[in-house]
Amino acid sequence: MKRLMILIGAASIAGSSLMLSGCLPLAATGMVAGALAASDRRTLGAQTEDASIEFKAGARLRDTMRFPGGISVTSYNRRVLLTGQVGNDDDRRQAEQIVSRIDNVRSVENALQVSGQPALTASASDAAVSAGVKAALLENSDTKATAVKVVTEGGIVYLMGIASRKEADRAAQVASRVRGVQKVVAVFEIISDEELARILKNQSEAR
């Protein structure tokens, strides 16, 4: 039975998303990237800092941890989610400490699992679940797929983003119905309806 867990405004969250670039022409890729950036509710500065945080976290974990390949780092609006597997509790704590010391990190949600021998790569089934959740969010008229970051680890789906409470609840409900989802953990940065309207207005004017 699927479990739905909604953690609104929790300390933080995340796991690293692995993005495989396809063979789109460079111009088309740039157009897609530009469109996604324009629809992103983060500021351009926050988007840049999130990319920097993920890069720095990956580098520091590789330099320090014994099995860094089992850890994924995802940053959204400077809130970091750690997902994956580590060998013991000490490694779990160490990973959180390393990431929390990176400049501009607001909070860290440590979702690392202790499992003896850490996995080195994300499973294909997790990638399929993430794709299914993204498709479901895109198809649902009540959810804004481009405003939700989806991270899956061991069938557990983590949802990140900047959203109203209604949007966050709806996104979690939609994700929970996707095949292969064992549990949904939604850690959104909740904003008021007025703040959401302001963000959407600014995005519209910028296009």
N, C-alpha and C positions, 0 to 999 in steps of 0.2 A: 504494500500500500504506500502510495506516495505521501510524503510529508511536506507540508507547506510551512516554512518558517519565515516570518517577516521581521527583520531587525532594522527598524527605521532609526536613522541618526546614531547608529552604533559608532564605536570608536573609529573604525575604519574597515578596510577590506581589500581583498584582492588576489591575485594569481596572475601570472604573466600570460599574455595572449601571444601565441605564435602565429604570425601572419605570413603565409606563403604567397609570394607575388607570382602572378601568372605571366602570360606572354602578351599582354595587351601592348599596343603601340605606346610609346612614351607620351605622346600628346594626349591619347585617350586616358591613360593612367593619371596624368596631371589633371585632366578635367574631372575625373571621378574623385580624386583626392580633394580638389577644390570644392566640389559640391558637398562632400562629406564634412569638410572643415566649416563650410558656411552653415550647415544644419546642426553643427555641434553646439550644445548649450554652454560649453566652456568658452572662456575668452581665448583668443589666439595665444596669449601669453601663458595661460594655464595649459593649453595643449602642448606647447613647446616644453614647458617645465615637466609635464608628465612624461614626455619622451625622454627627457634628460634624466629624470628620476629612475626610470626603468633601465636605461643604459648604465647609469652609475651603480645601481643596485646589483645588476647582473655582473658587472666587473668586480665589485667588492666581494660578492659572494663567491665568485670563482677564485679570487685571490686568497680567501680565508677559509671557506668551508671544505670539508673532505669530499662531499658528494654534491656539489652545487647544481649538477644537471637535473636533480630531482625537484628543484624549487622553481616555481614560476612567480613572476612579479608583475602585477598590473597596477598602474597608477591612474586614477581618475580624479581630476580636480585636486591633485596633490594628496589624495587619500590612497593609501597603498593596501593591496590585498596580496597576501602570500598564500599560495596553494601548492600542493604537491606532497611529496613524502620525504621524510628524513629518517635517519637511523635511530635516534634517541631524543629524549627530552632536552638534553643539553644543546644539541644541534638546533632544535626548534627554537629555543630561547636565543641562541646566538644569532640565528638568522634575523629574528625580529630586532635585536639590538643593533645589528649592522645596518639594517634598512632605516631604522628610526633616526639614525644619526646623519642621514643624508640631508643636505640643505633643501629647504622648502617642503619637506614631508610634514603634513599636518597630523596624520595619524596612521597607524598600522593595524590592520585586522589580520591576525595570525591564524590561518585556517590550515596550517601544515599538519599532516598526519604522521604519527610515529609508527613505522612498520618494519623495523628491523633492517631490511635492505631497501634503500630508497630506489624508486623507479627512475630511469634516466630519461624517459620520453613520455609525453602524454599519449594515452591510448587512442586508437582510431575511433572507438565507440564514443569517447568523450567529444571528439571533434564532430562526430555525426549528431550528437545530442545538441551541441552548441548551434550547429547549422539548422537543426529542426526548431530550436527555440527562436532563433533569429527570423526564420521563415514565418513562424506562427505570429510573432510580434508584428511582422510586416503585413501580414494578411488581415490582422485585426484592426478595425477602424478606430478602436478606442485606445490604441497604443501607438507610440511614436518610436519605431524601431531604431532610428538613427540616434535617439537620445538614450539608448540603453546599451551598456557594455555587458556582454555575456561571457562568463568564464565557467567552464565545467571541469570538475575533477572527481573521478570515481562516481559519476552519475549525479553528483551534487552540483546544482546550477547556482552560481552566484550572479546577481544582477546589480550593476552599478550605474550611477547616473545622477543627473540633477532633475528632480521631478516633483510634481505636486503629490500630496498623499494619495489622491484618487488615482493618479497615473501609476504610482508605485504599486498600489494594491492590485490594480488591474493587470499590470505587467506580470506580477508574481502569479496571479491566477491563471493567466494564459500560459505561462511557462510550465506550471505544474501539470498541465494536461498533455504535454508533449511526451511521446513515447520514449522510454529510456530514462526519463527524469526520476531520480529517487527522492530528491528533496530540493526545495528552492530556498535559498537564503538571499533575501533582497536587502541590500544595504545601500539605500539611496540617500543622497543629500536632499532632504525635504525642504522645499521652498513654498511660499504662500502662492495662492492663485494670482495675486497682484504682481508678485515678482516674476512668475512664469509669463504673465501677459507682457511684462516689460521686456523680458528676454526675447520673446517671439516677435515683438514689435521691432526691436533692434535688428534682429536677424532679417526681417522682411525689408527693412529700410536699407540694409547693407547689400542686398542682392541687386 
